[in-house]
Amino acid sequence: MADITVSYFHPVAGSPGEVLWEEGHASHMGANSITTMPPLQPHVHAWVGFVDTAPASIQAVSFSPALKRVHGLLSYTRPQYRGLGVYKAMQIAYEEALLGAGYEEIWSNIVAGSGADVMRLVLEKRGGVLAQYVYRRPLVKG
């Protein structure tokens, strides 16, 4: 059985999350896409899931403290680690940290790309509601 751990990184540049950010960006956008994500910025925070010490998954966010809201910027799991529970472990860790910091809601854009249908299902299962192309959902513990 795989050993799954989760670590928080800020800044993301120079961390294991940076490579996952680049891979996730390429995976979500695709070669023919006209949609782009901003380059990795200093305000981005990330939780990285590791499988047996290998970086496997990332959840990158930015914060809106005045609104008690978090913006999900990128959710990505490397294909070889999908189905092992690494994203679920990471989601529990980052949501508990955000709840503990006083945040109540996460907003996520879903773009076409590998895993988009799965992400919709995950967000809806955890209470996400589509509102004007953005999934809004309450942060939940556990």
TORKOL-4160 file (C-alpha; in steps of 0.2 Angstrom, whole numbers, padded with zeros to 4 digits, m for minus):
142
<pt num="1" X="0000" Y="0000" Z="0000"/>
<pt num="2" X="0006" Y="0017" Z="m0004"/>
<pt num="3" X="0012" Y="0030" Z="0009"/>
<pt num="4" X="0002" Y="0046" Z="0006"/>
<pt num="5" X="0008" Y="0062" Z="0014"/>
<pt num="6" X="0003" Y="0080" Z="0011"/>
<pt num="7" X="0013" Y="0096" Z="0013"/>
<pt num="8" X="0009" Y="0115" Z="0012"/>
<pt num="9" X="0020" Y="0126" Z="0001"/>
<pt num="10" X="0021" Y="0145" Z="0000"/>
<pt num="11" X="0029" Y="0151" Z="m0010"/>
<pt num="12" X="0026" Y="0138" Z="m0023"/>
<pt num="13" X="0040" Y="0143" Z="m0035"/>
<pt num="14" X="0055" Y="0132" Z="m0031"/>
<pt num="15" X="0045" Y="0119" Z="m0022"/>
<pt num="16" X="0039" Y="0102" Z="m0028"/>
<pt num="17" X="0023" Y="0110" Z="m0032"/>
<pt num="18" X="0031" Y="0121" Z="m0046"/>
<pt num="19" X="0033" Y="0106" Z="m0057"/>
<pt num="20" X="0015" Y="0100" Z="m0054"/>
<pt num="21" X="0009" Y="0117" Z="m0058"/>
<pt num="22" X="0017" Y="0116" Z="m0075"/>
<pt num="23" X="0011" Y="0099" Z="m0078"/>
<pt num="24" X="m0006" Y="0103" Z="m0073"/>
<pt num="25" X="m0007" Y="0118" Z="m0083"/>
<pt num="26" X="m0001" Y="0109" Z="m0099"/>
<pt num="27" X="m0014" Y="0095" Z="m0095"/>
<pt num="28" X="m0029" Y="0106" Z="m0092"/>
<pt num="29" X="m0025" Y="0118" Z="m0106"/>
<pt num="30" X="m0020" Y="0107" Z="m0120"/>
<pt num="31" X="m0010" Y="0111" Z="m0136"/>
<pt num="32" X="m0025" Y="0119" Z="m0145"/>
<pt num="33" X="m0033" Y="0128" Z="m0131"/>
<pt num="34" X="m0035" Y="0147" Z="m0132"/>
<pt num="35" X="m0039" Y="0147" Z="m0113"/>
<pt num="36" X="m0024" Y="0151" Z="m0102"/>
<pt num="37" X="m0020" Y="0151" Z="m0084"/>
<pt num="38" X="m0009" Y="0165" Z="m0077"/>
<pt num="39" X="0009" Y="0161" Z="m0074"/>
<pt num="40" X="0014" Y="0155" Z="m0056"/>
<pt num="41" X="0013" Y="0170" Z="m0045"/>
<pt num="42" X="0020" Y="0174" Z="m0028"/>
<pt num="43" X="0002" Y="0175" Z="m0020"/>
<pt num="44" X="m0001" Y="0156" Z="m0025"/>
<pt num="45" X="m0002" Y="0144" Z="m0010"/>
<pt num="46" X="m0002" Y="0125" Z="m0013"/>
<pt num="47" X="m0004" Y="0109" Z="m0005"/>
<pt num="48" X="0005" Y="0094" Z="m0013"/>
<pt num="49" X="0001" Y="0076" Z="m0010"/>
<pt num="50" X="0015" Y="0064" Z="m0011"/>
<pt num="51" X="0015" Y="0045" Z="m0014"/>
<pt num="52" X="0030" Y="0036" Z="m0007"/>
<pt num="53" X="0039" Y="0053" Z="m0006"/>
<pt num="54" X="0035" Y="0057" Z="m0025"/>
<pt num="55" X="0026" Y="0073" Z="m0029"/>
<pt num="56" X="0009" Y="0066" Z="m0035"/>
<pt num="57" X="m0005" Y="0079" Z="m0034"/>
<pt num="58" X="m0007" Y="0098" Z="m0031"/>
<pt num="59" X="m0021" Y="0110" Z="m0025"/>
<pt num="60" X="m0016" Y="0128" Z="m0029"/>
<pt num="61" X="m0026" Y="0142" Z="m0022"/>
<pt num="62" X="m0026" Y="0161" Z="m0019"/>
<pt num="63" X="m0035" Y="0169" Z="m0004"/>
<pt num="64" X="m0049" Y="0183" Z="m0003"/>
<pt num="65" X="m0048" Y="0186" Z="0016"/>
<pt num="66" X="m0061" Y="0200" Z="0016"/>
<pt num="67" X="m0074" Y="0188" Z="0008"/>
<pt num="68" X="m0068" Y="0173" Z="0018"/>
<pt num="69" X="m0066" Y="0164" Z="0001"/>
<pt num="70" X="m0053" Y="0154" Z="m0007"/>
<pt num="71" X="m0051" Y="0153" Z="m0026"/>
<pt num="72" X="m0045" Y="0136" Z="m0032"/>
<pt num="73" X="m0033" Y="0139" Z="m0046"/>
<pt num="74" X="m0027" Y="0122" Z="m0050"/>
<pt num="75" X="m0032" Y="0104" Z="m0045"/>
<pt num="76" X="m0021" Y="0091" Z="m0053"/>
<pt num="77" X="m0015" Y="0073" Z="m0050"/>
<pt num="78" X="m0002" Y="0065" Z="m0061"/>
<pt num="79" X="m0010" Y="0051" Z="m0071"/>
<pt num="80" X="0000" Y="0036" Z="m0063"/>
<pt num="81" X="m0006" Y="0041" Z="m0046"/>
<pt num="82" X="m0025" Y="0043" Z="m0049"/>
<pt num="83" X="m0036" Y="0032" Z="m0040"/>
<pt num="84" X="m0025" Y="0029" Z="m0025"/>
<pt num="85" X="m0033" Y="0042" Z="m0014"/>
<pt num="86" X="m0020" Y="0055" Z="m0014"/>
<pt num="87" X="m0031" Y="0069" Z="m0020"/>
<pt num="88" X="m0044" Y="0065" Z="m0006"/>
<pt num="89" X="m0030" Y="0065" Z="0007"/>
<pt num="90" X="m0024" Y="0082" Z="0001"/>
<pt num="91" X="m0042" Y="0089" Z="0000"/>
<pt num="92" X="m0045" Y="0084" Z="0018"/>
<pt num="93" X="m0029" Y="0092" Z="0023"/>
<pt num="94" X="m0031" Y="0109" Z="0014"/>
<pt num="95" X="m0049" Y="0111" Z="0018"/>
<pt num="96" X="m0046" Y="0108" Z="0037"/>
<pt num="97" X="m0031" Y="0121" Z="0036"/>
<pt num="98" X="m0043" Y="0133" Z="0027"/>
<pt num="99" X="m0057" Y="0131" Z="0039"/>
<pt num="100" X="m0045" Y="0133" Z="0053"/>
<pt num="101" X="m0039" Y="0150" Z="0046"/>
<pt num="102" X="m0057" Y="0156" Z="0045"/>
<pt num="103" X="m0061" Y="0153" Z="0027"/>
<pt num="104" X="m0079" Y="0147" Z="0023"/>
<pt num="105" X="m0080" Y="0144" Z="0004"/>
<pt num="106" X="m0070" Y="0139" Z="m0011"/>
<pt num="107" X="m0073" Y="0144" Z="m0029"/>
<pt num="108" X="m0067" Y="0134" Z="m0043"/>
<pt num="109" X="m0067" Y="0136" Z="m0062"/>
<pt num="110" X="m0069" Y="0120" Z="m0072"/>
<pt num="111" X="m0060" Y="0120" Z="m0089"/>
<pt num="112" X="m0060" Y="0106" Z="m0102"/>
<pt num="113" X="m0045" Y="0094" Z="m0100"/>
<pt num="114" X="m0041" Y="0078" Z="m0093"/>
<pt num="115" X="m0050" Y="0075" Z="m0077"/>
<pt num="116" X="m0063" Y="0089" Z="m0079"/>
<pt num="117" X="m0078" Y="0077" Z="m0078"/>
<pt num="118" X="m0071" Y="0069" Z="m0062"/>
<pt num="119" X="m0068" Y="0086" Z="m0054"/>
<pt num="120" X="m0086" Y="0091" Z="m0058"/>
<pt num="121" X="m0091" Y="0075" Z="m0049"/>
<pt num="122" X="m0080" Y="0078" Z="m0034"/>
<pt num="123" X="m0085" Y="0096" Z="m0032"/>
<pt num="124" X="m0104" Y="0092" Z="m0033"/>
<pt num="125" X="m0102" Y="0077" Z="m0021"/>
<pt num="126" X="m0094" Y="0090" Z="m0008"/>
<pt num="127" X="m0108" Y="0102" Z="m0010"/>
<pt num="128" X="m0102" Y="0112" Z="m0025"/>
<pt num="129" X="m0115" Y="0122" Z="m0035"/>
<pt num="130" X="m0112" Y="0129" Z="m0053"/>
<pt num="131" X="m0115" Y="0148" Z="m0053"/>
<pt num="132" X="m0110" Y="0157" Z="m0069"/>
<pt num="133" X="m0096" Y="0145" Z="m0074"/>
<pt num="134" X="m0089" Y="0144" Z="m0057"/>
<pt num="135" X="m0092" Y="0131" Z="m0044"/>
<pt num="136" X="m0095" Y="0138" Z="m0027"/>
<pt num="137" X="m0095" Y="0126" Z="m0012"/>
<pt num="138" X="m0093" Y="0127" Z="0007"/>
<pt num="139" X="m0077" Y="0120" Z="0014"/>
<pt num="140" X="m0081" Y="0105" Z="0024"/>
<pt num="141" X="m0071" Y="0096" Z="0038"/>
<pt num="142" X="m0065" Y="0078" Z="0034"/>
